[in-house]
Amino acid sequence: MGNIRKIKVAIVVSHPIQHFVHLYKALAKDQNIELKVFFASNIGAKAYFDKDMNTEIKWNIDLLTGYDHEFLPEAEFISKTGFWAINNSSIFLALKKYSPDVVQLHGYAQLTMLRALFWCRFKSIPVLLSTDSSLLFRRALWKMLLKDIVLTKLFSFFYGVIATGDNNIAYFKKYGVKADRIFNAPFTVDKVLFTNARDRKISVRAEYRAKYEIANEEVVLLFVGKLMPLKRPQDLLDALSLAQAKLGQAVKLVAFFAGDGVMRKELESQALLRNSRAIFAGFINVDLLPSIYAMSDALVFPSDREAYGMSAREAICVGLPLIVTDQIGCVGFLDAARPDYNALVYQNSDVSALVKNIVMLANSTQKLSEMSQASLRVAHEMREETSVAGFIYAVQDAFKNSKNRN
């Protein structure tokens, strides 16, 4: 018997995104498909200034090796990721030349993605959609009514969707995607870095606590993200002093801010005035973040709104309990932050509830340990192999049904 032909898969995405390349590399090793990723721009592939983080960022990971990819000709001239900015007319020719069996689009709110969808529809090639959108955030009534019409129609043009968890699934169902066309593939992380941090957690914890002059018995509450109002780092700083007052001298708390931004100086001043135990480490690159997670005792995610919340997805890989608001996309019983299992969930902006959750965790080494083990179990369920299997199943299902129709 001859070899079975691999299914040719094209992924179209705005730019090399540090959180997604791990999936591309894993998919490239799979024997069922032949993969090529088309980038609309080269944003992220080189150093850039992040105005929200208030620092220059150059990712300390290889974003481009380990899988076949192509930058579209317009990539060099695109510097933003908005609807009108990501506009590559060359996507028609690129897809025609590659001749994929199945195409996966990352998002739909960019002209290049709509161009690719149009081409696939014309060529009768099945298209899969992935996006981290959810129904969590409050929107104007007219926007909700418009989305009901537009997205229900738009999503009907896709064969199916690749979902990341409960809130994402609810979003797709809201706009008419049938359950049998929703394929689960959790977000992936850097398997090597996080496995190493988990397996060496005791020594990594000791090393990094020594580096930042944190005592072993201190309870480290970690914040990862931009220091800007939307992320509400102020809530953690406010909760820190209130929780410490409730705990007294029996437990010592440390708030560790891994990130930079417009609020940093103000937060540092407040911490100094209050004599709060807060460490502002600035931007920490992706290669060092696993060690920062391993050094900490819990991740606090106080944002007003977060489409997904990759730091929570990463934190569970080294066994961190989570304290998150109800406006984080990864909250759900099939996702990274599972209420009352490995996560304590509170209403966003409710600092008193945040204080209560911090005190509850910090006061009980047993609770910390139980939630830490729960996070490790969740991380195992969401491991890379699960994501690859979900993606491959979606591709095979789309390819099989498109062949049957033809």
N, C-alpha and C positions, 0 to 999 in steps of 0.2 A: 504494500500500500504506500502511496505517496504521502508526503508531509501535508498536514492540514494547514491551509493558508491562514496566516494571522489576520486578525481584523485590524484594518488601518484606522487609527484614531487621531484626529486633530483636536488640540485644545487651543482655543483663542482666548487670550487674556491681555489686559491692558499693559502689564509690565512684569518683570521678574519680582514676585512678592515673596519675601523671605519665609513666610509661613507655608507656602504652597509647594515650593520646589522639592521638599522631602517626598511628597506624593508623586511628583513627576519622576524622581529618581527611582522610587520603588516600582512604579508602573513600567518603567523602561526595562526592568529585569523580568517582567512577567512574560511567560511563553505564549500567552493567548493573544496578545496584541502587538502591533507596531505603532509606536507613539511619536508624534511630532508636535511640539508646542510653538505656537506663533505669537510673538510679542508685538503689540502695537506701538510700544515705546520702550526706551531703555532707561526709564526712570527706575532708580533703585540699583541699577547695575553699576553705577558709579557714585562717588560722593555727592551729597546734596545737602542744602541747608533746610532743616525742618523748622519753620517759624513757630510752630506750637511747642516743640521741644526746645527751641531757642539754642540749637546747636547743629554743627555739621555732622551728618551721619554717613558712615560708610560701613556696610554690614561686613562683619568678620567671618563670613561663611562664603563658600563657593556657590554662587547662585546658578551657575550655567553649565557645569560639567555633570556627566552621568545620565544625560538624556538628550535626544535630538531636538534641536530648536532652531528657530529662524526669527530674526528681527525684520519686520516689514520695512520697506524702503523709507517710509515716512518717520520711522522711529526716532531718528536723530533729532528731528525738528519738533517733537512733541514733548512739552514740559509739564503738562497738567493732565489730570485724569477725568475731567468733566465730560458731560454728554457731547458737547461740540468739539472738545479738544481731541478726544480719541476718535479720529476720523481717517481711516486708512482705506482709500479706494483700491489699493493694491491687494486687499484681502481676496478679491475675486480671483485674480490670477494665481495667487499663492495657493489657494485651495484647489483650483483647477489643476495646477501642476502636481500637487501632492495626491490628489484623487482619493480622499478619505472615504471609508465606509460609514463612519460615525463621526460627528463633530460635537464637541462639548464647549459651550460658551460660558465664560466666567462673568456673569452679570448680563444685564440687558439694557442698561441705561447709558449706553455709549453708541455712537453712530457706527463704529466698526462692528460691534456685535450685531446690530440690526442688519448691516450689509451682509454679514456672514449668514445670518438666519435667512435672509432673502435668497441668497445664492443656493443654500441647502434646500430650501423649499422648491426652487426652480429645478434643481437637479434630483429631487426626491430622495435626499440623503437625510436620515434621522438626526435630530439635534437634541442633545441633553443640556439642561441648564443647571448651573450652580450659582447660588448667591446666598449671602448670610442674612438676608432680610428677615424681619419678624413683625409681628403685630403689636409689639410691646408699647410703642411710643404713641403718645397722643398726637392726633393730626386734626386739622380743620375738617369740618363735615364735607365741604365741597371737594377736598382732596380725597377723602375716603370714597365718596360717590364716584368721582372720576376714575380712581384706581379700580373700583369694582368693574367698571365697564372696560377700561383699557387693558388692565392686566389679565382679566378673564379671557379676553380675546387673544391677547399676545401669547399667554401661556398655552393656549390651545394649538399653537403652531409648533410647540416642542413635543418630541416623542415622550419625554419624561424629565424628571428633575433628580438631581443628586443632593440629598438633604444632609444636614449636619447634626440635627437633634430636634427636640420637641417643638421649640418655638419656630424653627425653620419649617418643620413639617406642617404646623398649624397655618403658617403663612401661605404655603402652596395650596393647601386644602381650601382655604378661604377663597382663593381665586380659581377654583374649579379643577385643580389637578387631582385625578383619581388616585386612590390609595395604591393600586397596583402599578402606578407609574411613578411612585416615589421610592427612590433607592437610597438607603442609608449608607453614608461614608463619612465617618467622623473626621474632623480636621487632624492632620498629622503634625508631629513635632520632629525635631532632630533626634532620631532614635539613638544614635551613638552617644551624643553628648548627655542626654537625659538618663540613659541607662548607666553610664559611667558615674554621674552625680548620685543616682539612687544607690548604686552598689557600693560607693565610697562615701556614703552620707556622713558617717561618724567622723572620718578624717577630714572631709571637706568642711564640715560644720566647724570643727576645731580650728582649721586653718583660716577660714574667713572671719570667724569671730575674733580671732587674735588680730587679724589685719585691721578690723574696724573697732577693736578694743571693746568687745561685747563679752560679758561674762557668760559662762556656760549656763548658769541658772536663770539668766534674764530671758523673758518671753519676747521674742521678736515678731512684731506685726509688720508685715511687708506690704508696701504699696509699689506697684509697677505701672508706670505710665507717665503721661505728660502732666506736668504741674500747671493745670489750667482749670478754670471754673467748672467746665462740663464734667471733669473727672472727680471733682469734689475732694481733693486732698485735704482741704481745710477740715472736713468732717472727721478724718482720722486724727488730725492734730487736736481738734477739740475733744474728741472722744478719749484720746490718750490721757489727758490730764484728769478728766472726770472719772475714768475707769481706775486710774492709779489712786485717786483719792478714796474710792470705794474699797480697793484691795489693800490699802495701807502698805506697810513695809514687808508683808508676808510674801508678796510677789512683785517683782520689778519688771516693768514694761519698757520696751524700746520700739519706737516707730522708725522703720527704715524705708526711706523714699528712694527708689531706684528710678530716676527720671529727672528731667529738667523742664523748664518752662517759665512762663511769665510770672507765676506766683511764687517762685522759689525764694526770692529775697524777702518777700513779705512773710512767708511761712517760717523762714529761718529767724527772722526778727521776733515773731510771736513765740517761737519755741524758746528763744533765749530769754525773753521777758518772763515767761511762765516757768522757766527752769525745767522745761520738759525734756525728757530723754528722747531726742529725735536726731536721726542721722540723715543727712542729705548727700547722697553719694553721686548725684548727677546721672547722666546717661550711661547706662551699662550695656555693652554690646552683647549680641546674642550668644557668643561663644562663652561668655562669663556668667550669663543669667542663670543657667542651671545650678551653679555653685551658690549663687545668692539665694535661690529657692531652698537649697539644701541646708543653708545656714539658718533659715528662718523657722518659725513655729506655726505661723498661719498667714494666709494671704487675705488682705482686706481690699475689697473692690467696691468703693463707695460711689461709683459714677451715676450721674443722672440718667444717662442712656449709653448703651454700648451694643453695637450690632451683634457681636458675639462675645468677645472677652478672651482673647488667646492667652493672656497671662494666667487665667484660671485653668485653662486646658493644659498649660505647661506645668503649673504648680502641682497638680495632682500626680504628675509623673514621679515626683520625689516624695510624695506622701504628705503634702500640706493640706490641712483642713482649710475650708474656705468660709469667709464671711462676706457676703455679697448682697447688693441691693436687688430688688425685684425687677429692675430694668436692665439686667444683664442677659444677653441672648442665650448664653450657655446654661441657664438655669432650667432644669427639667429632669424628669425621672429616667430619661434615656440619654442624658447629656453629662457634661463634666461636673456641673454643680447640682447635686441632687439634694433637695431640701430635707433637712433632719437626718441625713445619712452621712454625707461628707461635707455638707454645706449648711450654714446658718443664714437664712434669707430674711432680710428686713426691708421695710418700705424706704425707698430712696429719700434722702434728706432728713430722715428721722435719726438724729444723733443719739437720742436717749436709747433707742433700740440697738444702735450700734454699740453703745456703752454696755448695755445688758449682755450682748453676745460676746463681747470681749471679756467681760468679767466671768461669764459662764465658762468659757474655754480656759482662760488663764488660771482659774481657781481649781481646775480639775485636770490633773495629769492623766487620769483614766479617760476622760472625755477627749482630751487631745490625742491620746494614743488610739482610741477607737476610731476617731474620725480620720486620723492619719492612715490607718490600715484600710479604712473604707475608700479613701482617695486612691490608694494603690490598686484596689480591686477595680475601681471605675476605670483607672488608667489602663489596666490590663484588658478590660472589655473594649476600650477604644483604641487599642494598639494599631500600629501601622497595617498589620495583616488584615484587620477588620475593614479598614478603609479601602485597601486594594481590592479585597474580595467584593465589597459593595460596588465599587466603580466598575470592575470587570463584569459583574453580573448585569449592571445597567447597560453596558456596551453590548454584551452578548444578546440581551433581550431585545434591544433596539435593532441590532443587526439581523437577528433571526426574523423578527416581525416585519422588517422592511423587505427582506428577501421573499417572505411569504406573500406580501402584497404585490410584489413585482412578478 
